[in-house]
Structure formats: structure tokens, C-alpha cells
Amino acid sequence: MGKGQTLAALLAVVLIIAIVAAFVYLSRQPQSPKENKQQAQTTYGAAMERAKEVECMNNLHQIRQSVQIFVTEQGFYPPNLQSLRLPSGSQPICPVAKVPYTYDPTTGNVKCPQHPRF
């Protein structure tokens, strides 16, 4: 096989893949605004909601670890969450509800009002 034939075969394969990808992409697109909204609520919206829940769970985990480090270093629970040296990116608010986490300085418990199971 010569260089010209190899290049032509490669271009043919790329063209076929592009055509198949275009058909797949176009077949997955909603056809009306109503379908678009419904898809956003079912797939994208659900994925975004789950991602925010995971972010909330991660924030709570980081804050709880910071409380434990504070107790180990100081010997008592911090008076509030602002007293902690939180890792960068961790905030004492729920990313879903945008409300502050609840904190009990007598027990060191940190909870999310939006996600009580975390």
C-alpha cells in the first residue's frame, strides 16, 4: 500500500466516524423547547443537583476534620466555624441551599439544614 492509499483510507475512516457522530449527536438533541426543558430537568438538572450534594458532603467532611484538628491542638471545641482554619475551597455554607451549616460548640457537631442525612 502506498502513502496516497494510506492517507485516503485514513481520511475515509475519519469521514465515516464524523458522519456517525453527527447522526448520534443530532438524534440526541431535543426537538422542541418543551423537550429541551424536560431533558434539562431529568438528566442535566439531576446531575447538577447530585454534584452540589456531593460538594456539600465534602464541605461537611472537611469542616468536621478541621474541628477534630482544632480539638487535638487546643483541647476544646471551637466557639464557631469561623475560628477554624478551613482548607481553601471549603466554606461553612451549603452550596445547594446557600444557608450556613449549623454548629453546636458543646458537641462539635456540624450539620447541613438542607441535607440532614450527611
C-alpha positions as CSV (number, residue, x, y, z in Angstrom):
1,M,0.0,0.0,0.0
2,G,1.4,3.4,-0.9
3,K,1.4,6.6,1.0
4,G,-1.5,8.0,-1.1
5,Q,-3.7,4.9,-0.5
6,T,-3.0,5.0,3.3
7,L,-3.9,8.7,3.5
8,A,-7.1,8.1,1.5
9,A,-8.1,5.2,3.8
10,L,-7.4,7.3,6.9
11,L,-9.5,10.2,5.5
12,A,-12.3,7.8,4.7
13,V,-12.3,6.4,8.2
14,V,-12.3,9.9,9.8
15,L,-15.2,10.9,7.5
16,I,-17.3,7.9,8.4
17,I,-16.7,8.5,12.1
18,A,-17.6,12.1,11.7
19,I,-20.9,11.2,9.9
20,V,-21.8,8.7,12.6
21,A,-21.0,11.1,15.4
22,A,-23.2,13.8,13.7
23,F,-26.1,11.4,13.5
24,V,-25.7,10.4,17.1
25,Y,-25.5,14.0,18.2
26,L,-28.5,15.1,16.2
27,S,-30.6,12.2,17.3
28,R,-30.0,13.0,21.0
29,Q,-30.9,16.7,20.7
30,P,-34.4,17.6,21.8
31,Q,-36.6,18.8,19.0
32,S,-38.8,21.4,20.9
33,P,-38.3,23.8,23.8
34,K,-40.6,21.6,25.9
35,E,-38.4,18.6,25.3
36,N,-35.3,20.6,26.0
37,K,-36.7,21.8,29.3
38,Q,-37.7,18.3,30.2
39,Q,-34.3,16.9,29.4
40,A,-32.6,19.5,31.5
41,Q,-34.8,18.7,34.4
42,T,-34.3,15.0,34.1
43,T,-30.6,14.5,33.2
44,Y,-28.6,17.7,33.5
45,G,-30.6,19.1,36.4
46,A,-30.4,15.8,38.3
47,A,-26.6,15.6,37.6
48,M,-26.1,19.1,38.8
49,E,-28.2,18.6,41.9
50,R,-26.2,15.4,42.8
51,A,-22.9,17.3,42.2
52,K,-24.0,20.0,44.6
53,E,-25.0,17.4,47.2
54,V,-21.6,15.8,46.8
55,E,-20.0,19.2,47.2
56,C,-22.0,19.7,50.4
57,M,-21.0,16.3,51.8
58,N,-17.3,17.1,51.0
59,N,-17.6,20.5,52.7
60,L,-19.0,18.9,55.8
61,H,-16.3,16.3,55.8
62,Q,-13.6,19.0,55.6
63,I,-15.1,21.1,58.3
64,R,-15.5,18.1,60.6
65,Q,-11.9,17.2,60.1
66,S,-10.9,20.8,60.9
67,V,-13.0,20.6,64.1
68,Q,-11.1,17.5,65.1
69,I,-7.7,19.1,64.4
70,F,-8.8,22.1,66.4
71,V,-9.8,19.9,69.3
72,T,-6.5,18.0,69.1
73,E,-4.4,21.2,69.1
74,Q,-6.5,23.3,71.5
75,G,-8.1,20.7,73.8
76,F,-11.7,22.1,73.3
77,Y,-14.2,22.6,70.6
78,P,-14.0,25.9,68.6
79,P,-16.6,28.5,69.6
80,N,-17.7,28.9,66.0
81,L,-16.9,27.7,62.5
82,Q,-15.1,31.0,61.7
83,S,-12.5,30.1,64.3
84,L,-11.4,27.1,62.1
85,R,-8.6,27.3,59.5
86,L,-10.7,25.8,56.8
87,P,-8.9,24.4,53.7
88,S,-9.1,26.5,50.6
89,G,-12.4,25.9,48.8
90,S,-14.3,24.8,51.9
91,Q,-17.0,27.2,53.0
92,P,-19.3,26.9,56.0
93,I,-22.4,27.1,53.8
94,C,-24.4,24.6,51.9
95,P,-23.8,25.0,48.1
96,V,-27.4,23.9,47.4
97,A,-29.4,26.0,49.8
98,K,-26.8,28.7,50.3
99,V,-27.5,28.6,54.1
100,P,-24.9,28.3,56.8
101,Y,-24.2,25.0,58.3
102,T,-25.4,24.5,61.9
103,Y,-22.7,24.0,64.5
104,D,-23.0,23.0,68.2
105,P,-19.9,24.2,70.1
106,T,-20.7,22.0,73.0
107,T,-20.5,18.7,71.0
108,G,-18.6,19.8,67.9
109,N,-21.4,18.6,65.6
110,V,-21.7,20.2,62.2
111,K,-24.8,19.6,60.1
112,C,-26.4,20.9,57.0
113,P,-30.0,22.1,57.3
114,Q,-30.7,21.1,53.6
115,H,-29.1,17.6,53.9
116,P,-29.7,16.2,57.4
117,R,-28.5,12.7,56.3
118,F,-25.0,14.0,55.8
